[in-house]
Amino acid sequence: MRLLLMADTHLPKRARDLPAPLWAAVDEADVVVHAGDWVNAELLDALESRAPRLVGVHGNNDGPELRARLPEVARVELDGLRFAVVHETGAATGRERRCARAYPDTDVLVFGHSHIPWDTTADNGLRLLNPGSPTDRRRQPTHTWMTAQIAGGRLGEVTLHHLEGPPG
């Protein structure tokens, strides 16, 4: 199973559209995960029509329309792995310990908000993944998103993708 992870797209505030390589990754994915801060419901509509399966949450920059359509926390089981998706996890210091307590029945936590890519594992085995932002890199050197593989109930390779030029 091929996963595509993104967050903090902020469309059309930071870019007019997602970068073309990210749209290509959407077309190749079995499941697309968006960890909030869409800003505009048009991207949600586009991903719902294009992705075979979409899992998403609202973020702090998402207004009433997106909040009505998306949960604050999404939980899904994919090939035996228990995923939770949330926008904010708080400060980086102590994140693994805090999230392990907050999501004890979760194998993988996907989050956003910081625009900073993150890939760590808590002491209890919880994998924490933040794909960064494909459209608003802030202080990061590149725009980013992640892809991952699931096979046999295990999370395989997680790849952080970089886009050096301007986003869509």
C-alpha positions in Angstrom: 0.0 0.0 0.0 1.4 3.4 -1.0 0.8 6.4 1.3 1.2 10.1 0.5 1.5 12.4 3.5 1.1 16.2 3.3 0.1 19.0 5.6 0.1 22.8 5.8 -0.8 23.4 2.1 -2.4 26.8 2.9 -4.0 27.1 -0.6 -4.4 29.6 -2.2 -2.7 31.7 0.4 0.9 30.4 -0.1 0.6 29.0 -3.6 -2.1 28.8 -6.3 -2.0 25.0 -6.4 0.0 22.0 -5.2 3.3 21.4 -7.0 3.0 19.1 -10.1 5.2 16.4 -8.6 2.9 16.2 -5.6 -0.2 15.8 -7.8 1.7 13.0 -9.6 2.3 11.4 -6.2 -1.5 11.7 -5.5 -2.2 9.8 -8.6 0.2 7.0 -7.6 -1.0 6.7 -3.9 -3.5 4.3 -2.5 -4.1 6.6 0.5 -3.6 10.3 0.8 -3.2 11.8 4.3 -3.5 15.5 4.9 -2.7 16.8 8.4 -4.6 20.1 8.3 -4.2 23.7 7.3 -5.9 23.3 3.9 -7.2 26.9 4.2 -9.6 26.4 1.2 -12.1 23.6 0.7 -11.4 23.5 -3.1 -8.3 21.4 -2.3 -10.3 19.0 -0.2 -12.8 18.7 -3.1 -10.0 18.1 -5.6 -8.3 15.4 -3.4 -11.6 13.7 -2.7 -12.3 13.4 -6.4 -8.7 12.3 -7.3 -7.4 10.2 -4.4 -8.6 6.6 -4.1 -8.8 7.1 -0.3 -8.4 10.4 1.6 -7.8 10.8 5.4 -7.7 14.4 6.6 -8.1 16.7 9.6 -8.7 20.4 10.0 -6.0 22.7 11.2 -5.8 26.0 13.1 -6.0 28.0 9.9 -9.1 26.2 8.5 -12.4 27.9 8.7 -16.0 26.8 9.5 -16.5 24.9 6.1 -13.5 22.7 6.5 -14.1 22.2 10.3 -17.6 21.0 9.4 -16.3 18.5 6.9 -13.1 17.3 8.7 -12.4 16.0 12.2 -9.8 17.3 14.6 -8.4 13.8 15.0 -8.8 11.1 12.4 -8.1 7.4 13.1 -7.8 4.7 10.5 -6.4 1.2 10.3 -4.4 0.5 7.1 -3.3 -3.0 6.5 -3.2 -3.7 10.2 -1.4 -0.5 11.2 -3.3 1.9 13.5 -2.9 5.5 12.3 -4.0 8.8 14.0 -3.8 12.1 12.1 -3.9 15.4 14.0 -2.7 18.9 13.1 -1.0 20.1 16.3 1.1 18.1 18.8 2.6 21.0 20.7 6.3 21.9 21.3 9.1 19.7 19.9 10.6 19.2 23.3 9.0 16.2 24.8 6.8 15.4 21.8 7.5 11.7 21.6 6.7 11.1 25.3 3.6 13.4 25.2 2.2 11.8 22.0 2.9 8.2 23.2 0.7 9.1 26.3 -2.0 10.8 24.2 -2.1 8.1 21.5 -1.4 4.7 23.3 -3.4 2.7 20.8 -1.7 4.1 17.7 1.2 2.8 15.6 1.8 5.9 13.5 0.9 9.5 14.2 0.9 11.9 11.3 0.9 15.6 12.2 1.5 19.1 10.8 1.5 22.7 12.0 5.2 23.4 12.3 6.0 23.1 8.6 9.1 21.2 9.8 9.6 17.6 8.6 9.8 15.2 11.5 10.4 11.4 11.6 11.0 9.9 15.1 9.9 6.9 17.1 8.7 7.2 20.7 9.9 4.7 23.4 6.7 2.7 23.1 7.2 2.3 19.3 4.9 5.1 18.1 6.2 6.5 14.9 5.7 10.3 14.5 5.7 11.7 11.0 5.4 15.4 9.9 5.7 15.8 6.1 6.5 19.6 6.4 4.8 21.8 3.8 4.7 21.5 0.0 3.8 25.1 -0.4 5.0 27.1 2.6 8.5 26.1 3.6 9.0 28.9 6.1 12.5 28.6 7.4 13.1 25.2 5.8 15.5 25.0 2.8 12.8 23.2 0.6 9.1 22.5 0.3 8.4 18.9 1.4 6.0 16.0 1.6 6.4 12.3 2.4 5.5 9.0 0.9 5.5 5.7 2.7 4.9 2.0 2.1 2.9 -0.5 4.1 3.3 -4.2 3.5 2.3 -7.1 5.7 1.1 -4.8 8.5 4.4 -3.0 8.8 5.4 0.5 7.9 8.2 0.2 5.3 10.3 2.9 3.8 9.3 6.5 4.6 10.7 9.1 2.0 10.8 12.8 2.5 10.5 14.5 -0.9 12.0 18.0 -1.6 10.9 20.6 -4.1 13.5 23.2 -4.5 11.7 25.6 -6.9 8.6 27.6 -6.2 5.4 25.5 -5.5 2.3 25.3 -7.7 
